Amino acid sequence: MVLMFGNRKLTDEAMILAIQSNGRTSDRAIAQILEREMGKIQALVRQRGGSDADGEDVALEGVTALVLNIRRGVFRGESAISTYLFAICKGIWYKRSQRRQRENEIKDQLVVVETDEHTPAMSLMDEEQKGLLHQLFARLREKCSEVLFLWAGGYAMEEIA
């Protein structure tokens, strides 16, 4: 079911004006955009290795960016809303999939070995893993690493917060 105002769908120009109004018509215009574009965005994400849930997340994030760009005057209607939103969502998914790929590569490099033996080879592996962990921590923002260190130190999440 496509949301309409009265008996008609909104044009892109009418949607832009409605979103700029930031009222009830804005909510309806946003809902109409989501209903109209959700399937296309989910298909894009599925084609690039994601799930429908990933596609829904990307669509919601993309529509949020679209609304902010309309309200800030960045998007002025020089292209179709669907084209602009699709480009935003494509970029969002690209960034997410790149981040997932890097995370998976790092996870693949980490090897968990449980043994009581401390051979020279085991010591070398321990040093290698410590190096990888230091690289991972170096990528974190200061607050994130601070929270992890406090958590590792035995503090409860409530205390950290």
DSSP file with accessible surface (Angstrom, degrees, kcal/mol):
  #  RESIDUE AA STRUCTURE BP1 BP2  ACC     N-H-->O    O-->H-N    N-H-->O    O-->H-N    TCO  KAPPA ALPHA  PHI   PSI    X-CA   Y-CA   Z-CA
    1    1 A M              0   0  200      0, 0.0     2,-0.5     0, 0.0    34,-0.0   0.000 360.0 360.0 360.0 127.3    0.0    0.0    0.0
    2    2 A V        -     0   0   60     34,-0.0     2,-0.3    33,-0.0    30,-0.1  -0.815 360.0-123.8 -95.8 127.9    1.5    3.4   -1.0
    3    3 A L        -     0   0   46     -2,-0.5     2,-0.3    28,-0.1    33,-0.1  -0.529  37.1-179.6 -70.9 133.1    0.8    6.2    1.3
    4    4 A M        -     0   0   83     -2,-0.3     2,-0.7     2,-0.2     5,-0.2  -0.914  33.2-120.6-131.9 159.6   -0.9    9.1   -0.4
    5    5 A F  B >  S-A    8   0A  28      3,-2.4     3,-1.7    -2,-0.3     2,-0.5  -0.910  89.8 -35.0 -99.6 114.4   -2.1   12.5    0.5
    6    6 A G  T 3  S-     0   0   69     -2,-0.7    -2,-0.2     1,-0.2     0, 0.0  -0.613 127.2 -32.0  68.9-123.7   -5.7   12.5   -0.3
    7    7 A N  T 3  S+     0   0  157     -2,-0.5     2,-0.3     2,-0.1    -1,-0.2   0.146 123.3  78.2-111.2  17.9   -5.9   10.3   -3.4
    8    8 A R  B <  S-A    5   0A 150     -3,-1.7    -3,-2.4     0, 0.0     2,-0.3  -0.923  73.1-121.6-131.9 153.3   -2.5   11.2   -4.9
    9    9 A K        -     0   0  127     -2,-0.3     2,-0.2    -5,-0.2    -5,-0.1  -0.641  41.2-107.7 -81.8 149.6    1.1   10.4   -4.4
   10   10 A L        -     0   0   15     -2,-0.3     2,-0.1     1,-0.1    -1,-0.1  -0.537  26.6-128.4 -78.2 143.0    3.3   13.4   -3.7
   11   11 A T     >  -     0   0   77     -2,-0.2     4,-2.6     1,-0.1     5,-0.2  -0.386  32.0-102.7 -76.3 167.2    5.7   14.6   -6.4
   12   12 A D  H  > S+     0   0   33      1,-0.2     4,-2.5     2,-0.2     5,-0.2   0.917 124.2  52.0 -58.5 -41.7    9.3   15.0   -5.5
   13   13 A E  H  > S+     0   0  129      1,-0.2     4,-2.2     2,-0.2    -1,-0.2   0.917 110.4  47.5 -62.8 -41.9    8.8   18.8   -5.2
   14   14 A A  H  > S+     0   0   26      1,-0.2     4,-2.5     2,-0.2    -1,-0.2   0.884 111.0  52.1 -66.9 -36.8    5.9   18.4   -2.9
   15   15 A M  H  X S+     0   0    0     -4,-2.6     4,-2.9     2,-0.2     5,-0.2   0.913 108.3  51.0 -64.8 -41.5    7.9   15.9   -0.8
   16   16 A I  H  X S+     0   0   18     -4,-2.5     4,-2.4     1,-0.2    -2,-0.2   0.944 112.4  46.0 -61.3 -46.1   10.7   18.4   -0.5
   17   17 A L  H  X S+     0   0  116     -4,-2.2     4,-1.4     1,-0.2    -1,-0.2   0.901 113.1  50.1 -62.9 -40.8    8.4   21.1    0.7
   18   18 A A  H  X>S+     0   0   10     -4,-2.5     4,-0.8     2,-0.2     5,-0.6   0.923 111.4  47.8 -64.7 -43.0    6.6   18.7    3.1
   19   19 A I  H ><5S+     0   0    0     -4,-2.9     3,-0.9     1,-0.2    -2,-0.2   0.899 109.5  53.3 -66.6 -37.9   10.0   17.6    4.6
   20   20 A Q  H 3<5S+     0   0   95     -4,-2.4    -1,-0.2     1,-0.2    -2,-0.2   0.818 100.1  62.6 -65.5 -28.2   11.1   21.2    4.9
   21   21 A S  H 3<5S-     0   0   67     -4,-1.4    -1,-0.2    -3,-0.2    -2,-0.2   0.754  91.0-152.3 -70.0 -24.6    7.9   22.0    6.8
   22   22 A N  T <<5 +     0   0  105     -3,-0.9     2,-0.1    -4,-0.8    -3,-0.1   0.819  55.6 103.4  59.1  34.9    9.0   19.5    9.6
   23   23 A G  S  ><S-     0   0   31     -5,-0.6     4,-1.6     0, 0.0     3,-0.3  -0.341  93.8 -56.8-122.2-152.0    5.4   18.7   10.6
   24   24 A R  H  > S+     0   0  184      1,-0.2     4,-1.9     2,-0.2     5,-0.2   0.871 133.1  54.5 -63.9 -37.7    2.8   16.0   10.1
   25   25 A T  H  > S+     0   0   58      1,-0.2     4,-2.3     2,-0.2    -1,-0.2   0.840 103.5  58.0 -66.5 -29.6    3.1   16.2    6.3
   26   26 A S  H  > S+     0   0    0     -8,-0.3     4,-2.6    -3,-0.3    -2,-0.2   0.936 105.1  49.1 -62.4 -46.7    6.8   15.7    6.7
   27   27 A D  H  X S+     0   0  108     -4,-1.6     4,-2.4     1,-0.2    -2,-0.2   0.902 111.8  49.3 -59.9 -41.4    6.3   12.4    8.5
   28   28 A R  H  X S+     0   0  106     -4,-1.9     4,-2.3     2,-0.2    -1,-0.2   0.900 110.5  49.9 -66.4 -40.0    3.9   11.3    5.7
   29   29 A A  H  X S+     0   0    0     -4,-2.3     4,-2.4     2,-0.2    -2,-0.2   0.923 111.2  49.0 -65.2 -41.9    6.3   12.3    3.0
   30   30 A I  H  X S+     0   0   35     -4,-2.6     4,-2.6     1,-0.2    -2,-0.2   0.925 110.8  50.5 -63.7 -42.7    9.1   10.3    4.7
   31   31 A A  H  X S+     0   0   34     -4,-2.4     4,-2.7     1,-0.2    -1,-0.2   0.906 109.8  51.0 -61.7 -39.6    6.9    7.3    5.1
   32   32 A Q  H  X S+     0   0    1     -4,-2.3     4,-2.4     2,-0.2    -1,-0.2   0.918 109.7  49.7 -65.5 -41.3    6.0    7.5    1.4
   33   33 A I  H  X S+     0   0    0     -4,-2.4     4,-2.6     2,-0.2     5,-0.3   0.941 112.0  48.5 -62.1 -46.0    9.7    7.6    0.4
   34   34 A L  H  X S+     0   0   38     -4,-2.6     4,-2.3     1,-0.2    -2,-0.2   0.932 112.9  46.9 -60.8 -45.8   10.4    4.6    2.6
   35   35 A E  H  < S+     0   0   94     -4,-2.7     4,-0.4     1,-0.2    -1,-0.2   0.904 116.3  45.1 -62.5 -39.2    7.5    2.6    1.2
   36   36 A R  H  < S+     0   0   76     -4,-2.4     4,-0.3    -5,-0.2    -1,-0.2   0.861 125.0  29.4 -73.6 -35.0    8.5    3.5   -2.3
   37   37 A E  H  X S+     0   0    5     -4,-2.6     4,-2.2    -5,-0.2     5,-0.2   0.603  92.2  89.6-106.3 -13.8   12.2    2.9   -2.1
   38   38 A M  H  X S+     0   0   38     -4,-2.3     4,-2.8    -5,-0.3     5,-0.2   0.912  89.5  49.1 -54.9 -48.2   12.7    0.2    0.6
   39   39 A G  H  > S+     0   0   43     -4,-0.4     4,-2.2     1,-0.2    -1,-0.2   0.902 111.1  49.7 -60.9 -40.3   12.5   -2.7   -1.8
   40   40 A K  H  > S+     0   0  107     -4,-0.3     4,-2.1     2,-0.2    -1,-0.2   0.902 112.9  46.6 -65.6 -40.5   15.0   -1.2   -4.2
   41   41 A I  H  X S+     0   0    2     -4,-2.2     4,-2.4     2,-0.2    -2,-0.2   0.919 111.3  50.8 -70.9 -40.7   17.5   -0.5   -1.4
   42   42 A Q  H  X S+     0   0   35     -4,-2.8     4,-2.7    -5,-0.2    -2,-0.2   0.906 109.9  51.2 -62.4 -38.8   17.1   -4.0    0.0
   43   43 A A  H  X S+     0   0   28     -4,-2.2     4,-2.6    -5,-0.2    -1,-0.2   0.916 108.6  51.8 -63.5 -42.3   17.7   -5.5   -3.4
   44   44 A L  H  X S+     0   0    4     -4,-2.1     4,-1.0     2,-0.2    -2,-0.2   0.945 112.7  44.6 -57.6 -48.2   20.9   -3.4   -3.7
   45   45 A V  H ><>S+     0   0    0     -4,-2.4     5,-2.9     1,-0.2     3,-0.6   0.908 112.4  51.4 -67.1 -41.3   22.2   -4.6   -0.4
   46   46 A R  H ><5S+     0   0  119     -4,-2.7     3,-1.7     1,-0.2    -1,-0.2   0.910 106.4  54.8 -60.9 -42.3   21.2   -8.3   -1.1
   47   47 A Q  H 3<5S+     0   0  151     -4,-2.6    -1,-0.2     1,-0.3    -2,-0.2   0.770 109.3  49.4 -62.1 -23.8   23.1   -8.1   -4.5
   48   48 A R  T <<5S-     0   0  118     -4,-1.0    -1,-0.3    -3,-0.6    -2,-0.2   0.026 131.6 -86.6-108.3  25.2   26.2   -7.0   -2.6
   49   49 A G  T < 5S+     0   0   70     -3,-1.7    -3,-0.2     1,-0.3    -2,-0.1   0.531  88.4 118.1  92.3   8.2   26.1   -9.7    0.1
   50   50 A G      < -     0   0   14     -5,-2.9    -1,-0.3    -6,-0.2     2,-0.2  -0.406  57.0-115.1-100.8 179.5   23.8   -8.2    2.7
   51   51 A S     >  -     0   0   52     -2,-0.1     4,-2.3     1,-0.1     5,-0.1  -0.552  32.0-102.2-105.1 173.7   20.5   -9.3    4.2
   52   52 A D  H  > S+     0   0   77      2,-0.2     4,-2.5     1,-0.2     5,-0.2   0.873 124.8  54.7 -63.2 -36.3   17.1   -7.7    4.1
   53   53 A A  H  > S+     0   0   59      2,-0.2     4,-2.4     1,-0.2    -1,-0.2   0.916 107.7  49.3 -64.1 -40.2   17.7   -6.5    7.6
   54   54 A D  H  > S+     0   0   22      1,-0.2     4,-2.7     2,-0.2    -2,-0.2   0.921 110.7  51.4 -61.5 -42.2   20.9   -4.8    6.5
   55   55 A G  H  X S+     0   0    0     -4,-2.3     4,-2.6     1,-0.2    -2,-0.2   0.887 108.6  50.3 -63.1 -38.8   18.9   -3.3    3.6
   56   56 A E  H  X S+     0   0   94     -4,-2.5     4,-2.6     2,-0.2    -1,-0.2   0.929 111.2  48.7 -65.4 -43.2   16.3   -1.9    6.0
   57   57 A D  H  X S+     0   0   80     -4,-2.4     4,-2.5     1,-0.2    -2,-0.2   0.924 112.8  48.0 -60.6 -45.1   19.0   -0.4    8.2
   58   58 A V  H  X S+     0   0    0     -4,-2.7     4,-3.0     1,-0.2    -2,-0.2   0.914 111.2  51.1 -63.4 -42.1   20.7    1.2    5.2
   59   59 A A  H  X S+     0   0    1     -4,-2.6     4,-2.9     2,-0.2     5,-0.2   0.929 111.2  47.0 -62.0 -44.9   17.4    2.5    4.0
   60   60 A L  H  X S+     0   0   71     -4,-2.6     4,-2.1     2,-0.2    -1,-0.2   0.921 114.8  46.1 -64.7 -42.6   16.6    4.1    7.3
   61   61 A E  H  X S+     0   0   89     -4,-2.5     4,-2.2    -5,-0.2    -2,-0.2   0.907 113.8  50.1 -65.2 -40.2   20.0    5.6    7.6
   62   62 A G  H  X S+     0   0    0     -4,-3.0     4,-2.6     2,-0.2    -2,-0.2   0.914 110.2  48.3 -65.0 -43.1   19.8    6.8    4.0
   63   63 A V  H  X S+     0   0    4     -4,-2.9     4,-3.0     2,-0.2     5,-0.2   0.899 109.5  54.0 -66.1 -37.3   16.4    8.5    4.5
   64   64 A T  H  X S+     0   0   82     -4,-2.1     4,-2.5    -5,-0.2    -2,-0.2   0.941 110.8  45.7 -59.9 -45.8   17.7   10.1    7.6
   65   65 A A  H  X S+     0   0   30     -4,-2.2     4,-2.6     2,-0.2    -2,-0.2   0.908 112.2  51.9 -63.8 -40.8   20.6   11.6    5.6
   66   66 A L  H  X S+     0   0    0     -4,-2.6     4,-2.5     2,-0.2    -2,-0.2   0.942 110.1  48.0 -60.1 -48.0   18.2   12.6    2.8
   67   67 A V  H  X S+     0   0   12     -4,-3.0     4,-2.7     1,-0.2     5,-0.2   0.926 112.7  48.4 -61.0 -45.4   15.9   14.4    5.2
   68   68 A L  H  X S+     0   0   72     -4,-2.5     4,-2.0    -5,-0.2     6,-0.3   0.913 111.5  50.2 -61.8 -40.8   18.8   16.2    6.9
   69   69 A N  H  X>S+     0   0   31     -4,-2.6     5,-1.8     2,-0.2     6,-1.5   0.872 111.2  49.0 -66.4 -36.0   20.2   17.2    3.5
   70   70 A I  H ><5S+     0   0    0     -4,-2.5     3,-1.0     4,-0.2    -2,-0.2   0.947 113.1  46.6 -66.6 -46.4   16.8   18.6    2.4
   71   71 A R  H 3<5S+     0   0   94     -4,-2.7    -2,-0.2     1,-0.3    -1,-0.2   0.805 113.6  48.5 -68.8 -28.0   16.4   20.6    5.6
   72   72 A R  H 3<5S-     0   0  171     -4,-2.0    -1,-0.3    -5,-0.2    -2,-0.2   0.509 114.4-116.0 -86.3  -8.7   19.9   22.0    5.4
   73   73 A G  T <<5S+     0   0   33     -3,-1.0    -3,-0.2    -4,-0.5    -4,-0.1   0.557  83.2 119.9  85.2   8.7   19.4   22.9    1.7
   74   74 A V  S   <S+     0   0   79     -5,-1.8     2,-0.6    -6,-0.3    -4,-0.2   0.922  72.8  50.9 -70.4 -44.2   22.1   20.5    0.4
   75   75 A F        +     0   0    6     -6,-1.5    -2,-0.2    -9,-0.2    -1,-0.2  -0.856  62.9 169.8 -96.3 121.1   19.5   18.7   -1.7
   76   76 A R        -     0   0  159     -2,-0.6    -1,-0.1    -3,-0.0    -6,-0.0   0.204  59.1 -95.6-116.8  11.2   17.6   21.1   -3.8
   77   77 A G  S    S+     0   0   30      3,-0.1     4,-0.1     1,-0.0    -2,-0.1   0.726  78.5 136.5  86.1  21.3   15.7   18.7   -6.1
   78   78 A E  S    S+     0   0  154      2,-0.1     2,-0.3     3,-0.0    -1,-0.0   0.663  77.5  27.2 -76.5 -15.9   18.2   18.8   -9.0
   79   79 A S  S    S-     0   0   50      1,-0.0     2,-0.1     0, 0.0    -2,-0.0  -0.865 106.9 -77.6-131.5 171.0   17.8   15.1   -9.3
   80   80 A A     >  -     0   0   37     -2,-0.3     4,-2.4     1,-0.1     5,-0.2  -0.396  36.5-124.3 -68.1 146.6   15.0   12.7   -8.4
   81   81 A I  H  > S+     0   0    0      1,-0.2     4,-3.1     2,-0.2     5,-0.3   0.914 112.6  54.1 -56.7 -42.5   14.7   11.9   -4.7
   82   82 A S  H  > S+     0   0   33      1,-0.2     4,-2.4     2,-0.2    -1,-0.2   0.903 109.0  47.7 -62.0 -39.5   15.0    8.2   -5.5
   83   83 A T  H  > S+     0   0   85      2,-0.2     4,-2.1     1,-0.2    -1,-0.2   0.935 114.7  45.7 -65.8 -45.5   18.2    8.7   -7.4
   84   84 A Y  H  X S+     0   0   54     -4,-2.4     4,-2.2     2,-0.2    -2,-0.2   0.933 114.7  47.2 -63.9 -46.4   19.7   10.8   -4.7
   85   85 A L  H  X S+     0   0    0     -4,-3.1     4,-2.9    -5,-0.2     5,-0.2   0.913 109.9  53.3 -63.9 -41.4   18.6    8.4   -1.9
   86   86 A F  H  X S+     0   0   74     -4,-2.4     4,-2.5    -5,-0.3    -1,-0.2   0.913 108.9  49.6 -61.0 -41.7   19.9    5.4   -3.9
   87   87 A A  H  X S+     0   0   63     -4,-2.1     4,-2.0     2,-0.2    -1,-0.2   0.910 111.5  49.0 -64.3 -41.3   23.3    7.0   -4.2
   88   88 A I  H  X S+     0   0   32     -4,-2.2     4,-2.4     1,-0.2    -2,-0.2   0.951 113.5  46.3 -61.3 -48.0   23.4    7.8   -0.5
   89   89 A C  H  X S+     0   0    0     -4,-2.9     4,-2.8     1,-0.2     5,-0.2   0.870 108.6  55.3 -65.9 -36.4   22.4    4.2    0.4
   90   90 A K  H  X S+     0   0  101     -4,-2.5     4,-2.3    -5,-0.2    -1,-0.2   0.928 110.5  46.2 -61.4 -43.4   25.0    2.8   -2.0
   91   91 A G  H  X S+     0   0   32     -4,-2.0     4,-2.4     2,-0.2    -2,-0.2   0.907 111.5  51.3 -65.6 -41.6   27.7    4.7   -0.2
   92   92 A I  H  X S+     0   0   21     -4,-2.4     4,-2.4     1,-0.2    -2,-0.2   0.941 112.5  45.7 -61.5 -46.8   26.4    3.7    3.2
   93   93 A W  H  X S+     0   0    5     -4,-2.8     4,-3.0     1,-0.2     5,-0.3   0.903 110.0  54.5 -66.3 -38.1   26.5    0.0    2.2
   94   94 A Y  H  X S+     0   0  141     -4,-2.3     4,-2.4    -5,-0.2    -1,-0.2   0.946 110.5  46.2 -59.6 -46.5   29.9    0.3    0.6
   95   95 A K  H  X S+     0   0  149     -4,-2.4     4,-2.3     1,-0.2    -1,-0.2   0.920 114.3  48.0 -62.8 -43.4   31.3    1.8    3.9
   96   96 A R  H  X S+     0   0   44     -4,-2.4     4,-2.6     2,-0.2    -2,-0.2   0.917 112.7  47.1 -64.5 -43.6   29.6   -0.9    6.0
   97   97 A S  H  X S+     0   0   34     -4,-3.0     4,-2.4     2,-0.2    -1,-0.2   0.889 111.7  51.1 -69.4 -34.6   30.8   -3.8    3.8
   98   98 A Q  H  X S+     0   0   60     -4,-2.4     4,-2.4    -5,-0.3    -1,-0.2   0.924 111.4  48.3 -64.1 -43.6   34.3   -2.4    3.7
   99   99 A R  H  X S+     0   0  117     -4,-2.3     4,-2.6     1,-0.2    -2,-0.2   0.928 112.0  49.1 -63.8 -42.3   34.3   -2.2    7.5
  100  100 A R  H  X S+     0   0   95     -4,-2.6     4,-2.6     1,-0.2    -1,-0.2   0.901 110.0  51.8 -62.0 -41.6   33.0   -5.8    7.8
  101  101 A Q  H  X S+     0   0   96     -4,-2.4     4,-2.3     2,-0.2    -1,-0.2   0.931 110.8  47.0 -63.3 -43.9   35.6   -7.0    5.4
  102  102 A R  H  X S+     0   0  115     -4,-2.4     4,-2.3     1,-0.2    -2,-0.2   0.921 112.5  50.2 -63.1 -42.8   38.4   -5.4    7.4
  103  103 A E  H  X S+     0   0   90     -4,-2.6     4,-2.7     1,-0.2    -2,-0.2   0.913 111.2  48.7 -61.9 -42.4   37.0   -6.8   10.7
  104  104 A N  H  X S+     0   0   84     -4,-2.6     4,-2.4     2,-0.2    -1,-0.2   0.882 109.5  52.3 -66.1 -38.1   36.8  -10.3    9.1
  105  105 A E  H  X S+     0   0   95     -4,-2.3     4,-1.2     2,-0.2    -1,-0.2   0.916 111.8  46.3 -63.1 -41.6   40.3  -10.0    7.9
  106  106 A I  H  X S+     0   0   24     -4,-2.3     4,-1.3     1,-0.2     3,-0.4   0.926 111.8  50.9 -67.2 -42.1   41.5   -9.1   11.4
  107  107 A K  H  < S+     0   0  133     -4,-2.7     3,-0.3     1,-0.2    -1,-0.2   0.892 107.6  53.9 -61.4 -39.4   39.5  -11.9   13.0
  108  108 A D  H  < S+     0   0  131     -4,-2.4    -1,-0.2     1,-0.2    -2,-0.2   0.810 106.6  52.6 -64.4 -29.5   41.0  -14.4   10.5
  109  109 A Q  H  < S+     0   0  102     -4,-1.2     2,-0.5    -3,-0.4    -1,-0.2   0.770  92.0  86.7 -77.0 -27.1   44.5  -13.3   11.6
  110  110 A L     <  -     0   0   54     -4,-1.3     2,-0.5    -3,-0.3    19,-0.0  -0.638  61.1-170.5 -78.2 126.5   43.7  -13.8   15.3
  111  111 A V        -     0   0   71     -2,-0.5     2,-0.7    14,-0.1    18,-0.1  -0.975  11.6-150.2-119.9 124.4   44.4  -17.3   16.3
  112  112 A V        +     0   0  124     -2,-0.5     2,-0.5     2,-0.0    -2,-0.0  -0.852  18.9 179.0 -96.9 119.2   43.3  -18.5   19.8
  113  113 A V        -     0   0   63     -2,-0.7     2,-0.7     2,-0.1    -2,-0.0  -0.987  11.7-162.5-123.2 123.6   45.6  -21.2   21.1
  114  114 A E        +     0   0  179     -2,-0.5     2,-0.3     2,-0.0    -2,-0.0  -0.927  34.5 126.6-109.5 114.2   45.0  -22.7   24.5
  115  115 A T        -     0   0   58     -2,-0.7    -2,-0.1     2,-0.1     0, 0.0  -0.981  54.7-139.7-159.2 155.4   48.0  -24.6   25.9
  116  116 A D  S    S+     0   0  158     -2,-0.3     2,-0.2     2,-0.0    -1,-0.1   0.540  74.8 103.7 -93.4  -9.9   50.1  -24.6   29.0
  117  117 A E        -     0   0  127      1,-0.1     2,-0.4    -3,-0.0    -2,-0.1  -0.518  55.0-161.1 -74.6 140.0   53.3  -25.2   27.1
  118  118 A H        +     0   0  147     -2,-0.2    -1,-0.1     4,-0.1    -2,-0.0  -0.613  26.4 160.7-121.4  71.9   55.5  -22.2   26.6
  119  119 A T     >  -     0   0   50     -2,-0.4     4,-2.4     1,-0.1     5,-0.2  -0.415  56.1-104.4 -82.7 164.8   57.7  -23.1   23.7
  120  120 A P  H  > S+     0   0  114      0, 0.0     4,-2.3     0, 0.0     5,-0.2   0.895 124.1  53.7 -57.6 -35.3   59.6  -20.5   21.7
  121  121 A A  H  > S+     0   0   62      1,-0.2     4,-2.4     2,-0.2     5,-0.2   0.912 108.2  49.2 -65.9 -39.8   57.0  -20.8   19.0
  122  122 A M  H  > S+     0   0   26      2,-0.2     4,-2.6     1,-0.2    -1,-0.2   0.903 110.0  51.2 -66.8 -39.4   54.2  -20.2   21.4
  123  123 A S  H  X S+     0   0   56     -4,-2.4     4,-2.3     2,-0.2    -1,-0.2   0.910 109.9  50.0 -63.6 -39.7   56.0  -17.1   22.8
  124  124 A L  H  X S+     0   0  117     -4,-2.3     4,-2.4    -5,-0.2    -2,-0.2   0.919 110.8  48.9 -64.6 -42.6   56.4  -15.8   19.2
  125  125 A M  H  X S+     0   0   65     -4,-2.4     4,-2.7     1,-0.2    -2,-0.2   0.901 109.5  52.9 -63.9 -40.2   52.7  -16.4   18.5
  126  126 A D  H  X S+     0   0   56     -4,-2.6     4,-2.5     2,-0.2    -2,-0.2   0.923 110.4  47.3 -60.5 -43.7   51.8  -14.6   21.8
  127  127 A E  H  X S+     0   0  115     -4,-2.3     4,-2.3     2,-0.2    -2,-0.2   0.905 111.3  51.5 -64.3 -39.0   53.9  -11.6   20.7
  128  128 A E  H  X S+     0   0  126     -4,-2.4     4,-2.2     2,-0.2    -2,-0.2   0.930 111.4  46.9 -63.8 -44.4   52.3  -11.6   17.3
  129  129 A Q  H  X S+     0   0   45     -4,-2.7     4,-2.7     1,-0.2    -2,-0.2   0.897 110.0  53.1 -65.7 -39.0   48.8  -11.7   18.8
  130  130 A K  H  X S+     0   0  108     -4,-2.5     4,-2.5     1,-0.2    -1,-0.2   0.911 108.4  51.3 -61.8 -40.1   49.7   -8.9   21.1
  131  131 A G  H  X S+     0   0   32     -4,-2.3     4,-2.1     2,-0.2    -2,-0.2   0.913 110.1  48.5 -62.2 -43.4   50.9   -6.9   18.2
  132  132 A L  H  X S+     0   0   22     -4,-2.2     4,-2.3     2,-0.2    -2,-0.2   0.912 111.1  50.6 -63.6 -40.9   47.6   -7.4   16.3
  133  133 A L  H  X S+     0   0   79     -4,-2.7     4,-2.8     1,-0.2     5,-0.2   0.910 108.5  51.8 -64.7 -39.2   45.6   -6.4   19.4
  134  134 A H  H  X S+     0   0  135     -4,-2.5     4,-2.1     1,-0.2    -1,-0.2   0.900 109.0  51.2 -63.3 -38.1   47.7   -3.3   19.8
  135  135 A Q  H  X S+     0   0  117     -4,-2.1     4,-1.0     2,-0.2    -2,-0.2   0.916 110.9  48.4 -63.1 -42.5   46.9   -2.5   16.1
  136  136 A L  H >X S+     0   0   49     -4,-2.3     3,-0.7     1,-0.2     4,-0.7   0.929 111.9  48.2 -63.7 -45.4   43.2   -3.0   16.8
  137  137 A F  H >< S+     0   0   65     -4,-2.8     3,-0.9     1,-0.2    -1,-0.2   0.853 104.7  60.3 -65.4 -31.5   43.3   -0.8   19.9
  138  138 A A  H 3< S+     0   0   85     -4,-2.1    -1,-0.2     1,-0.2    -2,-0.2   0.806 101.8  54.4 -66.1 -26.1   45.1    1.9   18.0
  139  139 A R  H << S+     0   0  158     -4,-1.0    -1,-0.2    -3,-0.7    -2,-0.2   0.675  92.2  93.1 -79.7 -19.2   42.1    2.1   15.6
  140  140 A L  S << S-     0   0   69     -3,-0.9     2,-0.1    -4,-0.7    -3,-0.0  -0.415  84.4-107.5 -75.3 152.3   39.6    2.7   18.4
  141  141 A R     >  -     0   0  203     -2,-0.1     4,-2.3     1,-0.1     5,-0.3  -0.398  36.7-105.9 -70.1 158.4   38.6    6.1   19.5
  142  142 A E  H  > S+     0   0  154      1,-0.2     4,-2.3     2,-0.2     5,-0.2   0.894 119.3  49.5 -56.6 -45.6   40.0    7.2   22.8
  143  143 A K  H  > S+     0   0  147      1,-0.2     4,-2.4     2,-0.2    -1,-0.2   0.894 109.7  52.3 -63.9 -38.9   36.7    6.7   24.7
  144  144 A C  H  > S+     0   0   59      2,-0.2     4,-2.3     1,-0.2    -2,-0.2   0.938 111.6  44.8 -63.8 -46.8   36.1    3.2   23.2
  145  145 A S  H  X S+     0   0   24     -4,-2.3     4,-2.6     1,-0.2     5,-0.2   0.898 111.3  54.4 -66.2 -35.8   39.5    2.0   24.3
  146  146 A E  H  X S+     0   0   87     -4,-2.3     4,-2.3    -5,-0.3    -2,-0.2   0.935 108.9  48.3 -62.0 -44.0   39.1    3.6   27.7
  147  147 A V  H  X S+     0   0   54     -4,-2.4     4,-2.6     1,-0.2    -2,-0.2   0.929 112.2  49.1 -62.3 -43.9   35.8    1.7   28.2
  148  148 A L  H  X S+     0   0   68     -4,-2.3     4,-2.8     1,-0.2    -2,-0.2   0.909 110.8  49.6 -64.1 -41.2   37.4   -1.6   27.2
  149  149 A F  H  X S+     0   0  124     -4,-2.6     4,-1.6     2,-0.2    -1,-0.2   0.914 112.5  47.3 -64.7 -41.5   40.3   -1.1   29.5
  150  150 A L  H  <>S+     0   0   57     -4,-2.3     5,-2.1    -5,-0.2    -2,-0.2   0.921 112.7  49.3 -65.1 -41.3   38.0   -0.4   32.4
  151  151 A W  H ><5S+     0   0  149     -4,-2.6     3,-1.7     1,-0.2    -2,-0.2   0.926 110.7  49.7 -63.0 -44.2   35.9   -3.4   31.6
  152  152 A A  H 3<5S+     0   0   78     -4,-2.8    -1,-0.2     1,-0.3    -2,-0.2   0.809 103.6  62.5 -64.4 -27.1   39.0   -5.6   31.4
  153  153 A G  T 3<5S-     0   0   58     -4,-1.6    -1,-0.3    -5,-0.2    -2,-0.2   0.425 125.9-100.0 -79.2   1.0   40.0   -4.2   34.7
  154  154 A G  T < 5S+     0   0   66     -3,-1.7     2,-0.2     1,-0.3    -3,-0.2   0.495  73.3 144.3  98.9   2.8   36.9   -5.7   36.3
  155  155 A Y      < -     0   0  121     -5,-2.1    -1,-0.3     1,-0.1     2,-0.1  -0.526  50.5-118.8 -75.3 143.6   34.6   -2.6   36.4
  156  156 A A     >  -     0   0   41     -2,-0.2     4,-2.3     1,-0.1     3,-0.3  -0.461  22.1-115.7 -76.5 153.8   30.9   -3.2   35.8
  157  157 A M  H  > S+     0   0   94      1,-0.2     4,-2.7     2,-0.2    -1,-0.1   0.849 116.8  57.6 -60.1 -34.0   29.3   -1.5   32.9
  158  158 A E  H  4 S+     0   0  156      1,-0.2    -1,-0.2     2,-0.2    -3,-0.0   0.902 107.9  46.7 -62.7 -40.5   27.2    0.6   35.2
  159  159 A E  H  4 S+     0   0  133     -3,-0.3    -2,-0.2     2,-0.2    -1,-0.2   0.902 112.0  50.5 -68.2 -39.2   30.3    1.9   36.9
  160  160 A I  H  <        0   0   35     -4,-2.3    -2,-0.2     1,-0.2    -1,-0.2   0.927 360.0 360.0 -64.5 -42.4   31.9    2.7   33.6
  161  161 A A     <        0   0  118     -4,-2.7    -1,-0.2    -5,-0.2    -2,-0.2   0.895 360.0 360.0 -63.4 360.0   28.9    4.6   32.4
